[in-house]
Amino acid sequence: MLIVRFRQTFRERASEWVVSFILCFWGFTVLQSVGLFDRPFYAPLSHAAPQSVWGWGAFMIGLLRLVVLFINGAWWRTPMFRQIGAGFGMMVWIMLMMGALSIEWRSPAIAAYLGLFALDALNLSFASRDAANSTRGSRAHGSE
């Protein structure tokens, strides 16, 4: 059942899969890179929380997003978790974009993080639509 649903939804959720993987891998990389947040680029993030919090948070949220995307359709509440994951992703990408804007030289990372932010904004809207449809469907079938 899960594999069938995965095949049915992968194409429409491809951007969620990619952004979730990037977030998970970004968190893993942050955890492996001691002193990374000492660089000026990461000042906006380091002012909000320590490097380990960002690393673990991004890794776990990215991983949770991947798991939720895999099981999506088997449980009607998964769109809510997709919404939360996309919102967290948007926060990470905008903070990284602010970091790219805060350094004295302009980085192409500005465009990359802005693009990831935009993708997660779209993912949030798609998950919101799915949540509304899922809630309507569960009420119609009396499974709430």
Backbone as JSON, one array per atom type, in Angstrom:
{
  "sequence": "MLIVRFRQTFRERASEWVVSFILCFWGFTVLQSVGLFDRPFYAPLSHAAPQSVWGWGAFMIGLLRLVVLFINGAWWRTPMFRQIGAGFGMMVWIMLMMGALSIEWRSPAIAAYLGLFALDALNLSFASRDAANSTRGSRAHGSE",
  "N": [[0.82, -1.21, 0.0], [1.89, 1.3, 0.86], [3.99, 1.66, -0.99], [2.61, 1.82, -3.41], [1.09, 4.15, -3.0], [3.21, 5.93, -2.69], [4.31, 5.91, -5.28], [2.17, 7.06, -6.62], [2.08, 9.66, -5.64], [4.61, 10.79, -5.86], [5.54, 12.34, -8.1], [4.05, 14.78, -7.97], [4.96, 15.71, -5.58], [7.66, 16.05, -5.77], [9.35, 18.3, -5.45], [9.15, 18.69, -2.71], [10.38, 16.37, -1.75], [13.02, 16.78, -2.67], [13.77, 19.24, -1.41], [13.46, 18.5, 1.25], [15.38, 16.49, 1.5], [17.69, 18.05, 1.01], [17.58, 19.76, 3.26], [17.85, 17.89, 5.35], [20.41, 16.82, 4.75], [21.9, 19.18, 4.88], [21.68, 19.78, 7.61], [23.03, 17.53, 8.65], [25.6, 18.01, 7.63], [26.21, 20.43, 8.92], [26.39, 19.49, 11.53], [28.71, 18.0, 11.35], [30.69, 19.84, 10.88], [32.74, 21.42, 12.68], [32.95, 24.55, 14.26], [31.83, 25.95, 12.19], [29.8, 27.88, 12.43], [31.19, 30.04, 13.33], [31.89, 31.65, 11.29], [31.21, 34.7, 9.49], [29.06, 34.52, 7.69], [27.21, 32.83, 8.88], [26.21, 34.23, 11.0], [23.51, 35.32, 11.41], [22.11, 32.94, 12.03], [23.57, 31.9, 14.18], [23.08, 33.79, 16.11], [20.5, 33.24, 16.77], [20.41, 30.56, 17.66], [22.58, 27.92, 18.93], [25.11, 26.22, 16.91], [24.87, 23.39, 17.04], [22.18, 23.04, 17.67], [20.88, 24.05, 15.39], [21.95, 22.24, 13.53], [21.08, 19.65, 14.47], [18.33, 20.17, 14.55], [17.68, 20.81, 11.82], [18.52, 18.43, 10.59], [16.86, 16.47, 11.83], [14.25, 17.47, 11.29], [14.33, 17.49, 8.49], [14.69, 14.73, 8.05], [12.34, 13.73, 9.26], [10.48, 14.91, 7.56], [11.04, 13.49, 5.2], [10.29, 10.9, 5.97], [7.56, 11.3, 6.52], [6.7, 12.08, 3.98], [7.06, 9.67, 2.67], [5.2, 7.97, 3.94], [2.89, 9.34, 3.47], [-0.53, 9.58, 2.84], [-1.21, 7.2, 3.91], [-1.99, 7.91, 6.37], [-4.2, 10.31, 7.49], [-3.39, 12.65, 8.73], [-0.88, 13.47, 7.9], [-0.44, 15.71, 6.09], [-0.41, 17.93, 7.82], [2.01, 17.63, 9.2], [3.69, 17.93, 7.04], [3.22, 20.6, 6.46], [4.28, 21.87, 8.76], [6.97, 21.07, 8.53], [7.67, 22.32, 6.07], [7.34, 24.98, 6.82], [9.36, 25.23, 8.8], [11.55, 24.71, 7.15], [11.4, 26.95, 5.45], [12.08, 28.93, 7.3], [14.77, 28.26, 7.88], [15.96, 28.57, 5.31], [15.51, 31.31, 4.8], [16.95, 32.5, 6.84], [19.53, 31.68, 6.16], [19.74, 32.98, 3.72], [19.72, 35.6, 4.63], [22.16, 35.54, 5.96], [23.85, 35.26, 3.74], [23.41, 37.72, 2.57], [24.5, 39.37, 4.47], [27.26, 39.37, 4.46], [30.33, 40.89, 3.29], [30.91, 40.49, 0.58], [29.01, 39.59, -2.28], [27.18, 36.67, -2.57], [26.51, 33.83, -4.65], [24.9, 32.16, -3.29], [22.74, 33.52, -2.34], [20.73, 33.5, -4.32], [20.28, 30.73, -4.45], [19.34, 30.05, -1.85], [17.11, 31.7, -1.73], [15.62, 30.52, -3.76], [15.18, 27.94, -2.62], [13.68, 28.73, -0.42], [11.41, 29.74, -1.76], [10.5, 27.37, -2.98], [9.83, 25.87, -0.69], [7.81, 27.51, 0.27], [5.88, 27.11, -1.71], [5.56, 24.36, -1.28], [4.44, 24.42, 1.26], [1.98, 25.6, 0.68], [0.88, 23.62, -0.98], [0.74, 21.47, 0.82], [-1.04, 22.54, 2.62], [-3.35, 22.7, 1.07], [-3.7, 19.94, 0.64], [-4.14, 19.18, 3.28], [-6.59, 20.44, 3.83], [-8.24, 19.11, 1.98], [-7.92, 16.5, 2.91], [-8.98, 16.62, 5.49], [-11.64, 17.26, 4.9], [-12.32, 14.92, 3.54], [-11.97, 12.99, 5.57], [-13.92, 13.7, 7.39], [-16.19, 13.27, 5.89], [-16.18, 10.53, 5.69], [-16.42, 9.79, 8.27], [-14.19, 9.34, 9.9], [-12.96, 10.89, 11.76]],
  "CA": [[0.0, 0.0, 0.0], [2.74, 2.49, 0.92], [4.74, 1.79, -2.24], [1.65, 2.26, -4.42], [0.8, 5.57, -2.72], [4.46, 6.65, -2.99], [4.38, 6.07, -6.74], [1.1, 7.95, -7.06], [2.26, 11.05, -5.19], [5.99, 11.28, -5.97], [5.71, 13.4, -9.1], [3.5, 16.05, -7.5], [5.68, 16.13, -4.37], [9.1, 15.94, -6.04], [10.08, 19.42, -4.84], [9.2, 18.43, -1.26], [11.41, 15.36, -1.54], [14.34, 17.38, -2.88], [14.05, 20.22, -0.36], [13.59, 17.76, 2.51], [16.71, 15.86, 1.47], [18.69, 19.11, 1.18], [17.52, 20.19, 4.65], [18.42, 16.81, 6.16], [21.84, 16.76, 4.49], [22.48, 20.41, 5.39], [21.8, 19.59, 9.05], [24.11, 16.56, 8.88], [26.86, 18.7, 7.34], [26.43, 21.39, 10.01], [26.82, 18.72, 12.7], [30.06, 17.49, 11.11], [31.61, 20.95, 10.59], [33.04, 22.14, 13.91], [33.34, 25.94, 14.07], [31.2, 26.51, 10.99], [29.02, 29.06, 12.77], [32.09, 31.15, 13.66], [32.02, 32.47, 10.08], [30.2, 35.77, 9.43], [27.9, 34.08, 6.9], [26.25, 32.14, 9.74], [25.88, 35.09, 12.14], [22.07, 35.36, 11.73], [21.69, 31.69, 12.65], [24.23, 31.73, 15.49], [22.43, 34.69, 17.07], [19.22, 32.64, 17.15], [20.63, 29.3, 18.38], [23.91, 27.34, 18.67], [25.29, 25.4, 15.72], [24.36, 22.04, 17.24], [20.71, 23.1, 17.63], [20.53, 24.15, 13.98], [22.31, 20.99, 12.87], [20.14, 18.59, 14.85], [16.98, 20.57, 14.14], [17.54, 20.65, 10.37], [18.64, 17.01, 10.27], [15.68, 15.74, 12.28], [13.08, 17.93, 10.55], [14.47, 16.95, 7.14], [14.44, 13.28, 8.1], [10.91, 13.56, 9.52], [9.78, 15.25, 6.32], [11.21, 12.38, 4.27], [9.46, 9.79, 6.46], [6.16, 11.69, 6.32], [6.42, 12.0, 2.54], [6.97, 8.27, 2.28], [3.96, 7.36, 4.43], [1.74, 10.19, 3.18], [-1.64, 8.88, 2.21], [-1.6, 6.12, 4.79], [-2.55, 8.52, 7.57], [-4.74, 11.57, 7.0], [-2.8, 13.83, 9.37], [0.47, 13.79, 7.41], [-0.27, 17.05, 5.54], [-0.08, 18.87, 8.89], [3.44, 17.52, 9.43], [4.32, 18.52, 5.86], [3.13, 22.05, 6.64], [5.26, 22.25, 9.79], [8.3, 20.89, 7.94], [7.9, 23.37, 5.08], [7.52, 26.23, 7.57], [10.71, 25.2, 9.37], [12.48, 24.86, 6.03], [11.39, 28.36, 5.04], [12.84, 29.69, 8.3], [16.2, 27.99, 7.68], [16.43, 29.16, 4.05], [15.53, 32.78, 4.88], [18.08, 32.86, 7.71], [20.75, 31.51, 5.36], [19.78, 34.07, 2.75], [20.15, 36.79, 5.38], [23.59, 35.38, 6.14], [24.5, 35.56, 2.47], [23.3, 39.17, 2.35], [25.2, 40.13, 5.52], [28.71, 39.4, 4.28], [30.74, 42.03, 2.45], [30.86, 40.13, -0.84], [27.72, 38.97, -2.62], [27.34, 35.25, -2.83], [25.44, 33.2, -5.42], [24.04, 31.45, -2.35], [21.51, 34.31, -2.17], [19.73, 32.97, -5.25], [19.97, 29.35, -4.1], [18.5, 30.01, -0.65], [15.83, 32.29, -2.1], [14.9, 29.49, -4.5], [14.73, 26.92, -1.67], [12.61, 29.36, 0.33], [10.22, 29.77, -2.62], [10.01, 25.99, -3.11], [9.14, 25.47, 0.54], [6.55, 28.27, 0.33], [4.95, 26.34, -2.55], [5.28, 23.1, -0.58], [3.52, 24.74, 2.35], [0.64, 25.81, 0.12], [0.38, 22.32, -1.44], [0.4, 20.68, 2.01], [-2.26, 23.15, 3.17], [-4.45, 22.22, 0.22], [-3.9, 18.52, 0.95], [-4.73, 19.09, 4.62], [-8.0, 20.8, 3.71], [-8.91, 18.0, 1.29], [-7.87, 15.32, 3.78], [-9.92, 16.85, 6.58], [-12.98, 17.12, 4.33], [-12.53, 13.5, 3.25], [-12.09, 12.2, 6.8], [-15.22, 14.01, 7.98], [-17.23, 12.65, 5.06], [-16.16, 9.1, 5.94], [-16.6, 9.56, 9.69], [-12.97, 8.81, 10.53], [-12.35, 11.89, 12.6]],
  "C": [[0.86, 1.26, 0.0], [3.49, 2.73, -0.38], [3.82, 2.31, -3.36], [1.36, 3.74, -4.24], [2.03, 6.43, -3.01], [4.56, 6.92, -4.48], [3.33, 7.05, -7.25], [1.4, 9.41, -6.74], [3.66, 11.62, -5.44], [6.11, 12.45, -6.93], [5.21, 14.75, -8.59], [4.22, 16.57, -6.26], [7.2, 16.09, -4.54], [9.88, 17.08, -5.39], [10.17, 19.26, -3.32], [10.27, 17.4, -0.93], [12.8, 15.98, -1.63], [14.7, 18.34, -1.75], [14.23, 19.53, 0.99], [14.95, 17.08, 2.6], [17.8, 16.9, 1.67], [18.74, 19.56, 2.63], [18.17, 19.15, 5.57], [19.94, 16.76, 5.98], [22.56, 18.02, 4.99], [22.69, 20.28, 6.9], [22.93, 18.63, 9.4], [25.48, 17.22, 8.67], [27.21, 19.7, 8.43], [26.94, 20.66, 11.26], [28.26, 18.23, 12.56], [31.11, 18.59, 10.99], [31.82, 21.81, 11.83], [33.51, 23.57, 13.58], [32.72, 26.62, 12.87], [30.49, 27.83, 11.3], [29.88, 30.22, 13.28], [32.27, 32.09, 12.47], [30.9, 33.51, 10.03], [28.93, 35.39, 8.68], [26.81, 33.49, 7.8], [25.83, 32.96, 10.96], [24.37, 35.15, 12.42], [21.58, 34.09, 12.41], [22.29, 31.55, 14.04], [23.65, 32.66, 16.54], [21.12, 34.08, 17.58], [19.4, 31.38, 17.98], [22.03, 28.77, 18.06], [23.92, 26.43, 17.43], [24.69, 24.01, 15.88], [22.83, 22.0, 17.19], [20.23, 23.18, 16.18], [20.8, 22.84, 13.26], [21.32, 19.88, 13.18], [18.72, 18.9, 14.4], [16.75, 20.34, 12.65], [17.59, 19.17, 9.99], [17.36, 16.26, 10.62], [14.42, 16.17, 11.53], [13.14, 17.42, 9.11], [14.16, 15.48, 7.08], [12.96, 12.99, 8.34], [10.09, 13.86, 8.27], [9.87, 14.1, 5.32], [10.34, 11.19, 4.67], [7.99, 10.09, 6.2], [5.79, 11.63, 4.84], [6.27, 10.56, 2.08], [5.64, 7.65, 2.72], [2.72, 8.16, 4.06], [0.68, 9.44, 2.38], [-2.11, 7.73, 3.08], [-2.25, 6.65, 6.07], [-2.98, 9.93, 7.21], [-4.11, 12.81, 7.63], [-1.43, 14.23, 8.81], [0.58, 15.16, 6.75], [0.09, 18.1, 6.59], [1.43, 18.83, 9.17], [4.23, 18.09, 8.24], [4.3, 20.03, 5.96], [4.18, 22.55, 7.63], [6.67, 22.15, 9.23], [8.63, 21.96, 6.93], [8.11, 24.72, 5.77], [8.9, 26.32, 8.2], [11.74, 25.38, 8.27], [12.55, 26.31, 5.56], [12.2, 29.22, 6.0], [14.34, 29.5, 8.09], [16.7, 28.7, 6.43], [16.48, 30.68, 4.14], [16.67, 33.25, 5.78], [19.4, 32.72, 6.96], [20.86, 32.59, 4.29], [20.21, 35.37, 3.43], [21.65, 36.73, 5.66], [24.36, 35.72, 4.88], [24.47, 37.05, 2.17], [24.14, 39.97, 3.33], [26.7, 40.2, 5.32], [29.08, 40.47, 3.26], [30.76, 41.72, 0.96], [29.54, 39.41, -1.11], [27.96, 37.54, -3.09], [26.21, 34.75, -3.73], [24.49, 32.4, -4.53], [22.73, 32.21, -2.12], [20.41, 33.74, -3.06], [19.33, 31.55, -4.87], [19.04, 29.29, -2.89], [17.15, 30.67, -0.9], [14.98, 31.28, -2.87], [14.37, 28.39, -3.59], [13.59, 27.45, -0.81], [11.31, 29.35, -0.49], [9.63, 28.37, -2.81], [9.27, 25.55, -1.85], [7.86, 26.27, 0.75], [5.49, 27.57, -0.52], [4.56, 25.03, -1.87], [4.3, 23.31, 0.56], [2.11, 24.92, 1.81], [0.04, 24.49, -0.37], [-0.05, 21.45, -0.25], [-0.88, 21.23, 2.66], [-3.48, 22.72, 2.38], [-4.75, 20.75, 0.52], [-4.53, 18.33, 2.32], [-6.22, 19.41, 4.57], [-8.78, 19.67, 3.04], [-8.98, 16.76, 2.16], [-8.87, 15.45, 4.91], [-11.36, 16.7, 6.08], [-13.3, 15.65, 4.08], [-12.73, 12.67, 4.51], [-13.43, 12.47, 7.48], [-16.34, 13.34, 7.2], [-17.32, 11.15, 5.33], [-16.27, 8.75, 7.43], [-15.37, 9.03, 10.4], [-12.28, 9.84, 11.42], [-12.53, 11.6, 14.06]]
}
